[in-house]
Amino acid sequence: MIILVLLLIFIVVALYLRKQNKNKSEFIYWEKIDELEKQRKEMILQRARERQNF
C-alpha cells in the first residue's frame, strides 16, 4: 500500500515538472519569434534606407 502511494506521488511530481518545463520552453520559443521579427523589421528598414540613397 505504501509503495502505491509513493508511486502515485512520484507520478504527480513528474507530471508537474514536465508541465513547468513545457511552459518554460514555450516562453523561449515566443522570445525567439520576437527576436526574428525584430531582425526582419531591421532588414526592411535597412533596405528602405539603401533605396533612398540611390
mmCIF file of the N, C-alpha and C atoms, coordinates in Angstrom:
data_MODEL
# 
_entry.id   MODEL 
# 
loop_
_atom_site.group_PDB 
_atom_site.id 
_atom_site.type_symbol 
_atom_site.label_atom_id 
_atom_site.label_alt_id 
_atom_site.label_comp_id 
_atom_site.label_asym_id 
_atom_site.label_entity_id 
_atom_site.label_seq_id 
_atom_site.pdbx_PDB_ins_code 
_atom_site.Cartn_x 
_atom_site.Cartn_y 
_atom_site.Cartn_z 
_atom_site.occupancy 
_atom_site.B_iso_or_equiv 
_atom_site.pdbx_formal_charge 
_atom_site.auth_seq_id 
_atom_site.auth_comp_id 
_atom_site.auth_asym_id 
_atom_site.auth_atom_id 
_atom_site.pdbx_PDB_model_num 
ATOM 1   N N  . MET A 1 1  ? 0.830  -1.209 0.000   1.00 0.00 ? 1  MET A N  1 
ATOM 2   C CA . MET A 1 1  ? 0.000  0.000  0.000   1.00 0.00 ? 1  MET A CA 1 
ATOM 3   C C  . MET A 1 1  ? 0.865  1.259  0.000   1.00 0.00 ? 1  MET A C  1 
ATOM 4   N N  . ILE A 1 2  ? 1.901  1.272  0.851   1.00 0.00 ? 2  ILE A N  1 
ATOM 5   C CA . ILE A 1 2  ? 2.810  2.425  0.915   1.00 0.00 ? 2  ILE A CA 1 
ATOM 6   C C  . ILE A 1 2  ? 3.504  2.622  -0.434  1.00 0.00 ? 2  ILE A C  1 
ATOM 7   N N  . ILE A 1 3  ? 3.859  1.508  -1.079  1.00 0.00 ? 3  ILE A N  1 
ATOM 8   C CA . ILE A 1 3  ? 4.536  1.592  -2.378  1.00 0.00 ? 3  ILE A CA 1 
ATOM 9   C C  . ILE A 1 3  ? 3.620  2.265  -3.410  1.00 0.00 ? 3  ILE A C  1 
ATOM 10  N N  . LEU A 1 4  ? 2.346  1.926  -3.398  1.00 0.00 ? 4  LEU A N  1 
ATOM 11  C CA . LEU A 1 4  ? 1.398  2.538  -4.338  1.00 0.00 ? 4  LEU A CA 1 
ATOM 12  C C  . LEU A 1 4  ? 1.270  4.039  -4.098  1.00 0.00 ? 4  LEU A C  1 
ATOM 13  N N  . VAL A 1 5  ? 1.228  4.454  -2.839  1.00 0.00 ? 5  VAL A N  1 
ATOM 14  C CA . VAL A 1 5  ? 1.129  5.880  -2.519  1.00 0.00 ? 5  VAL A CA 1 
ATOM 15  C C  . VAL A 1 5  ? 2.376  6.619  -2.991  1.00 0.00 ? 5  VAL A C  1 
ATOM 16  N N  . LEU A 1 6  ? 3.559  6.031  -2.734  1.00 0.00 ? 6  LEU A N  1 
ATOM 17  C CA . LEU A 1 6  ? 4.809  6.662  -3.177  1.00 0.00 ? 6  LEU A CA 1 
ATOM 18  C C  . LEU A 1 6  ? 4.854  6.755  -4.703  1.00 0.00 ? 6  LEU A C  1 
ATOM 19  N N  . LEU A 1 7  ? 4.403  5.714  -5.379  1.00 0.00 ? 7  LEU A N  1 
ATOM 20  C CA . LEU A 1 7  ? 4.373  5.718  -6.840  1.00 0.00 ? 7  LEU A CA 1 
ATOM 21  C C  . LEU A 1 7  ? 3.442  6.818  -7.361  1.00 0.00 ? 7  LEU A C  1 
ATOM 22  N N  . LEU A 1 8  ? 2.284  6.954  -6.730  1.00 0.00 ? 8  LEU A N  1 
ATOM 23  C CA . LEU A 1 8  ? 1.330  7.992  -7.122  1.00 0.00 ? 8  LEU A CA 1 
ATOM 24  C C  . LEU A 1 8  ? 1.933  9.387  -6.936  1.00 0.00 ? 8  LEU A C  1 
ATOM 25  N N  . ILE A 1 9  ? 2.580  9.619  -5.793  1.00 0.00 ? 9  ILE A N  1 
ATOM 26  C CA . ILE A 1 9  ? 3.229  10.913 -5.532  1.00 0.00 ? 9  ILE A CA 1 
ATOM 27  C C  . ILE A 1 9  ? 4.303  11.183 -6.581  1.00 0.00 ? 9  ILE A C  1 
ATOM 28  N N  . PHE A 1 10 ? 5.114  10.149 -6.897  1.00 0.00 ? 10 PHE A N  1 
ATOM 29  C CA . PHE A 1 10 ? 6.177  10.303 -7.889  1.00 0.00 ? 10 PHE A CA 1 
ATOM 30  C C  . PHE A 1 10 ? 5.597  10.700 -9.252  1.00 0.00 ? 10 PHE A C  1 
ATOM 31  N N  . ILE A 1 11 ? 4.505  10.047 -9.659  1.00 0.00 ? 11 ILE A N  1 
ATOM 32  C CA . ILE A 1 11 ? 3.889  10.342 -10.961 1.00 0.00 ? 11 ILE A CA 1 
ATOM 33  C C  . ILE A 1 11 ? 3.357  11.776 -10.998 1.00 0.00 ? 11 ILE A C  1 
ATOM 34  N N  . VAL A 1 12 ? 2.701  12.201 -9.917  1.00 0.00 ? 12 VAL A N  1 
ATOM 35  C CA . VAL A 1 12 ? 2.161  13.565 -9.864  1.00 0.00 ? 12 VAL A CA 1 
ATOM 36  C C  . VAL A 1 12 ? 3.288  14.594 -9.970  1.00 0.00 ? 12 VAL A C  1 
ATOM 37  N N  . VAL A 1 13 ? 4.377  14.383 -9.219  1.00 0.00 ? 13 VAL A N  1 
ATOM 38  C CA . VAL A 1 13 ? 5.517  15.307 -9.262  1.00 0.00 ? 13 VAL A CA 1 
ATOM 39  C C  . VAL A 1 13 ? 6.138  15.326 -10.656 1.00 0.00 ? 13 VAL A C  1 
ATOM 40  N N  . ALA A 1 14 ? 6.288  14.151 -11.274 1.00 0.00 ? 14 ALA A N  1 
ATOM 41  C CA . ALA A 1 14 ? 6.881  14.077 -12.615 1.00 0.00 ? 14 ALA A CA 1 
ATOM 42  C C  . ALA A 1 14 ? 6.035  14.844 -13.634 1.00 0.00 ? 14 ALA A C  1 
ATOM 43  N N  . LEU A 1 15 ? 4.712  14.675 -13.562 1.00 0.00 ? 15 LEU A N  1 
ATOM 44  C CA . LEU A 1 15 ? 3.832  15.392 -14.495 1.00 0.00 ? 15 LEU A CA 1 
ATOM 45  C C  . LEU A 1 15 ? 3.894  16.899 -14.268 1.00 0.00 ? 15 LEU A C  1 
ATOM 46  N N  . TYR A 1 16 ? 3.956  17.302 -13.001 1.00 0.00 ? 16 TYR A N  1 
ATOM 47  C CA . TYR A 1 16 ? 4.037  18.730 -12.683 1.00 0.00 ? 16 TYR A CA 1 
ATOM 48  C C  . TYR A 1 16 ? 5.323  19.338 -13.242 1.00 0.00 ? 16 TYR A C  1 
ATOM 49  N N  . LEU A 1 17 ? 6.449  18.651 -13.031 1.00 0.00 ? 17 LEU A N  1 
ATOM 50  C CA . LEU A 1 17 ? 7.732  19.163 -13.524 1.00 0.00 ? 17 LEU A CA 1 
ATOM 51  C C  . LEU A 1 17 ? 7.744  19.203 -15.052 1.00 0.00 ? 17 LEU A C  1 
ATOM 52  N N  . ARG A 1 18 ? 7.131  18.206 -15.683 1.00 0.00 ? 18 ARG A N  1 
ATOM 53  C CA . ARG A 1 18 ? 7.072  18.201 -17.140 1.00 0.00 ? 18 ARG A CA 1 
ATOM 54  C C  . ARG A 1 18 ? 6.272  19.398 -17.648 1.00 0.00 ? 18 ARG A C  1 
ATOM 55  N N  . LYS A 1 19 ? 5.174  19.710 -16.972 1.00 0.00 ? 19 LYS A N  1 
ATOM 56  C CA . LYS A 1 19 ? 4.351  20.860 -17.356 1.00 0.00 ? 19 LYS A CA 1 
ATOM 57  C C  . LYS A 1 19 ? 5.143  22.158 -17.197 1.00 0.00 ? 19 LYS A C  1 
ATOM 58  N N  . GLN A 1 20 ? 5.863  22.305 -16.080 1.00 0.00 ? 20 GLN A N  1 
ATOM 59  C CA . GLN A 1 20 ? 6.678  23.503 -15.853 1.00 0.00 ? 20 GLN A CA 1 
ATOM 60  C C  . GLN A 1 20 ? 7.710  23.656 -16.966 1.00 0.00 ? 20 GLN A C  1 
ATOM 61  N N  . ASN A 1 21 ? 8.376  22.560 -17.305 1.00 0.00 ? 21 ASN A N  1 
ATOM 62  C CA . ASN A 1 21 ? 9.414  22.592 -18.333 1.00 0.00 ? 21 ASN A CA 1 
ATOM 63  C C  . ASN A 1 21 ? 8.814  22.964 -19.685 1.00 0.00 ? 21 ASN A C  1 
ATOM 64  N N  . LYS A 1 22 ? 7.620  22.455 -19.981 1.00 0.00 ? 22 LYS A N  1 
ATOM 65  C CA . LYS A 1 22 ? 6.958  22.774 -21.247 1.00 0.00 ? 22 LYS A CA 1 
ATOM 66  C C  . LYS A 1 22 ? 6.642  24.265 -21.325 1.00 0.00 ? 22 LYS A C  1 
ATOM 67  N N  . ASN A 1 23 ? 6.148  24.840 -20.227 1.00 0.00 ? 23 ASN A N  1 
ATOM 68  C CA . ASN A 1 23 ? 5.837  26.270 -20.214 1.00 0.00 ? 23 ASN A CA 1 
ATOM 69  C C  . ASN A 1 23 ? 7.090  27.097 -20.455 1.00 0.00 ? 23 ASN A C  1 
ATOM 70  N N  . LYS A 1 24 ? 8.204  26.682 -19.840 1.00 0.00 ? 24 LYS A N  1 
ATOM 71  C CA . LYS A 1 24 ? 9.457  27.416 -19.998 1.00 0.00 ? 24 LYS A CA 1 
ATOM 72  C C  . LYS A 1 24 ? 9.925  27.370 -21.451 1.00 0.00 ? 24 LYS A C  1 
ATOM 73  N N  . SER A 1 25 ? 9.880  26.181 -22.077 1.00 0.00 ? 25 SER A N  1 
ATOM 74  C CA . SER A 1 25 ? 10.343 26.064 -23.456 1.00 0.00 ? 25 SER A CA 1 
ATOM 75  C C  . SER A 1 25 ? 9.418  26.832 -24.401 1.00 0.00 ? 25 SER A C  1 
ATOM 76  N N  . GLU A 1 26 ? 8.119  26.875 -24.083 1.00 0.00 ? 26 GLU A N  1 
ATOM 77  C CA . GLU A 1 26 ? 7.187  27.638 -24.899 1.00 0.00 ? 26 GLU A CA 1 
ATOM 78  C C  . GLU A 1 26 ? 7.523  29.129 -24.824 1.00 0.00 ? 26 GLU A C  1 
ATOM 79  N N  . PHE A 1 27 ? 7.882  29.609 -23.631 1.00 0.00 ? 27 PHE A N  1 
ATOM 80  C CA . PHE A 1 27 ? 8.270  31.002 -23.446 1.00 0.00 ? 27 PHE A CA 1 
ATOM 81  C C  . PHE A 1 27 ? 9.513  31.320 -24.271 1.00 0.00 ? 27 PHE A C  1 
ATOM 82  N N  . ILE A 1 28 ? 10.506 30.418 -24.240 1.00 0.00 ? 28 ILE A N  1 
ATOM 83  C CA . ILE A 1 28 ? 11.730 30.621 -25.021 1.00 0.00 ? 28 ILE A CA 1 
ATOM 84  C C  . ILE A 1 28 ? 11.386 30.673 -26.514 1.00 0.00 ? 28 ILE A C  1 
ATOM 85  N N  . TYR A 1 29 ? 10.461 29.817 -26.943 1.00 0.00 ? 29 TYR A N  1 
ATOM 86  C CA . TYR A 1 29 ? 10.030 29.776 -28.342 1.00 0.00 ? 29 TYR A CA 1 
ATOM 87  C C  . TYR A 1 29 ? 9.454  31.123 -28.776 1.00 0.00 ? 29 TYR A C  1 
ATOM 88  N N  . TRP A 1 30 ? 8.582  31.716 -27.940 1.00 0.00 ? 30 TRP A N  1 
ATOM 89  C CA . TRP A 1 30 ? 7.988  33.006 -28.295 1.00 0.00 ? 30 TRP A CA 1 
ATOM 90  C C  . TRP A 1 30 ? 9.031  34.111 -28.282 1.00 0.00 ? 30 TRP A C  1 
ATOM 91  N N  . GLU A 1 31 ? 10.000 34.046 -27.337 1.00 0.00 ? 31 GLU A N  1 
ATOM 92  C CA . GLU A 1 31 ? 11.081 35.043 -27.337 1.00 0.00 ? 31 GLU A CA 1 
ATOM 93  C C  . GLU A 1 31 ? 11.865 34.964 -28.635 1.00 0.00 ? 31 GLU A C  1 
ATOM 94  N N  . LYS A 1 32 ? 12.128 33.759 -29.115 1.00 0.00 ? 32 LYS A N  1 
ATOM 95  C CA . LYS A 1 32 ? 12.882 33.566 -30.353 1.00 0.00 ? 32 LYS A CA 1 
ATOM 96  C C  . LYS A 1 32 ? 12.112 34.157 -31.534 1.00 0.00 ? 32 LYS A C  1 
ATOM 97  N N  . ILE A 1 33 ? 10.797 33.954 -31.558 1.00 0.00 ? 33 ILE A N  1 
ATOM 98  C CA . ILE A 1 33 ? 9.968  34.523 -32.634 1.00 0.00 ? 33 ILE A CA 1 
ATOM 99  C C  . ILE A 1 33 ? 10.027 36.052 -32.594 1.00 0.00 ? 33 ILE A C  1 
ATOM 100 N N  . ASP A 1 34 ? 9.957  36.638 -31.398 1.00 0.00 ? 34 ASP A N  1 
ATOM 101 C CA . ASP A 1 34 ? 10.046 38.097 -31.275 1.00 0.00 ? 34 ASP A CA 1 
ATOM 102 C C  . ASP A 1 34 ? 11.383 38.601 -31.798 1.00 0.00 ? 34 ASP A C  1 
ATOM 103 N N  . GLU A 1 35 ? 12.459 37.876 -31.478 1.00 0.00 ? 35 GLU A N  1 
ATOM 104 C CA . GLU A 1 35 ? 13.795 38.267 -31.938 1.00 0.00 ? 35 GLU A CA 1 
ATOM 105 C C  . GLU A 1 35 ? 13.861 38.232 -33.468 1.00 0.00 ? 35 GLU A C  1 
ATOM 106 N N  . LEU A 1 36 ? 13.334 37.180 -34.077 1.00 0.00 ? 36 LEU A N  1 
ATOM 107 C CA . LEU A 1 36 ? 13.346 37.077 -35.539 1.00 0.00 ? 36 LEU A CA 1 
ATOM 108 C C  . LEU A 1 36 ? 12.509 38.184 -36.178 1.00 0.00 ? 36 LEU A C  1 
ATOM 109 N N  . GLU A 1 37 ? 11.386 38.512 -35.564 1.00 0.00 ? 37 GLU A N  1 
ATOM 110 C CA . GLU A 1 37 ? 10.531 39.588 -36.075 1.00 0.00 ? 37 GLU A CA 1 
ATOM 111 C C  . GLU A 1 37 ? 11.273 40.925 -36.029 1.00 0.00 ? 37 GLU A C  1 
ATOM 112 N N  . LYS A 1 38 ? 12.008 41.163 -34.953 1.00 0.00 ? 38 LYS A N  1 
ATOM 113 C CA . LYS A 1 38 ? 12.779 42.391 -34.814 1.00 0.00 ? 38 LYS A CA 1 
ATOM 114 C C  . LYS A 1 38 ? 13.866 42.462 -35.895 1.00 0.00 ? 38 LYS A C  1 
ATOM 115 N N  . GLN A 1 39 ? 14.552 41.336 -36.131 1.00 0.00 ? 39 GLN A N  1 
ATOM 116 C CA . GLN A 1 39 ? 15.588 41.303 -37.165 1.00 0.00 ? 39 GLN A CA 1 
ATOM 117 C C  . GLN A 1 39 ? 14.986 41.573 -38.543 1.00 0.00 ? 39 GLN A C  1 
ATOM 118 N N  . ARG A 1 40 ? 13.796 41.014 -38.800 1.00 0.00 ? 40 ARG A N  1 
ATOM 119 C CA . ARG A 1 40 ? 13.141 41.214 -40.095 1.00 0.00 ? 40 ARG A CA 1 
ATOM 120 C C  . ARG A 1 40 ? 12.809 42.691 -40.308 1.00 0.00 ? 40 ARG A C  1 
ATOM 121 N N  . LYS A 1 41 ? 12.303 43.353 -39.254 1.00 0.00 ? 41 LYS A N  1 
ATOM 122 C CA . LYS A 1 41 ? 11.982 44.778 -39.364 1.00 0.00 ? 41 LYS A CA 1 
ATOM 123 C C  . LYS A 1 41 ? 13.241 45.606 -39.614 1.00 0.00 ? 41 LYS A C  1 
ATOM 124 N N  . GLU A 1 42 ? 14.341 45.243 -38.942 1.00 0.00 ? 42 GLU A N  1 
ATOM 125 C CA . GLU A 1 42 ? 15.595 45.967 -39.160 1.00 0.00 ? 42 GLU A CA 1 
ATOM 126 C C  . GLU A 1 42 ? 16.071 45.811 -40.595 1.00 0.00 ? 42 GLU A C  1 
ATOM 127 N N  . MET A 1 43 ? 15.933 44.599 -41.157 1.00 0.00 ? 43 MET A N  1 
ATOM 128 C CA . MET A 1 43 ? 16.338 44.375 -42.543 1.00 0.00 ? 43 MET A CA 1 
ATOM 129 C C  . MET A 1 43 ? 15.492 45.223 -43.498 1.00 0.00 ? 43 MET A C  1 
ATOM 130 N N  . ILE A 1 44 ? 14.189 45.292 -43.247 1.00 0.00 ? 44 ILE A N  1 
ATOM 131 C CA . ILE A 1 44 ? 13.299 46.092 -44.101 1.00 0.00 ? 44 ILE A CA 1 
ATOM 132 C C  . ILE A 1 44 ? 13.692 47.563 -44.038 1.00 0.00 ? 44 ILE A C  1 
ATOM 133 N N  . LEU A 1 45 ? 13.965 48.071 -42.828 1.00 0.00 ? 45 LEU A N  1 
ATOM 134 C CA . LEU A 1 45 ? 14.387 49.467 -42.690 1.00 0.00 ? 45 LEU A CA 1 
ATOM 135 C C  . LEU A 1 45 ? 15.708 49.718 -43.412 1.00 0.00 ? 45 LEU A C  1 
ATOM 136 N N  . GLN A 1 46 ? 16.628 48.758 -43.300 1.00 0.00 ? 46 GLN A N  1 
ATOM 137 C CA . GLN A 1 46 ? 17.929 48.919 -43.951 1.00 0.00 ? 46 GLN A CA 1 
ATOM 138 C C  . GLN A 1 46 ? 17.759 48.970 -45.470 1.00 0.00 ? 46 GLN A C  1 
ATOM 139 N N  . ARG A 1 47 ? 16.920 48.105 -46.023 1.00 0.00 ? 47 ARG A N  1 
ATOM 140 C CA . ARG A 1 47 ? 16.679 48.114 -47.469 1.00 0.00 ? 47 ARG A CA 1 
ATOM 141 C C  . ARG A 1 47 ? 16.032 49.422 -47.904 1.00 0.00 ? 47 ARG A C  1 
ATOM 142 N N  . ALA A 1 48 ? 15.112 49.930 -47.086 1.00 0.00 ? 48 ALA A N  1 
ATOM 143 C CA . ALA A 1 48 ? 14.457 51.197 -47.420 1.00 0.00 ? 48 ALA A CA 1 
ATOM 144 C C  . ALA A 1 48 ? 15.482 52.330 -47.450 1.00 0.00 ? 48 ALA A C  1 
ATOM 145 N N  . ARG A 1 49 ? 16.394 52.342 -46.484 1.00 0.00 ? 49 ARG A N  1 
ATOM 146 C CA . ARG A 1 49 ? 17.447 53.375 -46.470 1.00 0.00 ? 49 ARG A CA 1 
ATOM 147 C C  . ARG A 1 49 ? 18.338 53.263 -47.697 1.00 0.00 ? 49 ARG A C  1 
ATOM 148 N N  . GLU A 1 50 ? 18.688 52.022 -48.084 1.00 0.00 ? 50 GLU A N  1 
ATOM 149 C CA . GLU A 1 50 ? 19.542 51.829 -49.259 1.00 0.00 ? 50 GLU A CA 1 
ATOM 150 C C  . GLU A 1 50 ? 18.843 52.332 -50.518 1.00 0.00 ? 50 GLU A C  1 
ATOM 151 N N  . ARG A 1 51 ? 17.540 52.114 -50.624 1.00 0.00 ? 51 ARG A N  1 
ATOM 152 C CA . ARG A 1 51 ? 16.799 52.598 -51.790 1.00 0.00 ? 51 ARG A CA 1 
ATOM 153 C C  . ARG A 1 51 ? 16.781 54.121 -51.831 1.00 0.00 ? 51 ARG A C  1 
ATOM 154 N N  . GLN A 1 52 ? 16.665 54.756 -50.649 1.00 0.00 ? 52 GLN A N  1 
ATOM 155 C CA . GLN A 1 52 ? 16.644 56.216 -50.608 1.00 0.00 ? 52 GLN A CA 1 
ATOM 156 C C  . GLN A 1 52 ? 17.996 56.794 -51.010 1.00 0.00 ? 52 GLN A C  1 
ATOM 157 N N  . ASN A 1 53 ? 19.079 56.074 -50.711 1.00 0.00 ? 53 ASN A N  1 
ATOM 158 C CA . ASN A 1 53 ? 20.413 56.583 -51.026 1.00 0.00 ? 53 ASN A CA 1 
ATOM 159 C C  . ASN A 1 53 ? 20.679 56.594 -52.525 1.00 0.00 ? 53 ASN A C  1 
ATOM 160 N N  . PHE A 1 54 ? 20.016 55.731 -53.283 1.00 0.00 ? 54 PHE A N  1 
ATOM 161 C CA . PHE A 1 54 ? 20.279 55.691 -54.727 1.00 0.00 ? 54 PHE A CA 1 
ATOM 162 C C  . PHE A 1 54 ? 19.581 56.803 -55.457 1.00 0.00 ? 54 PHE A C  1 
# 
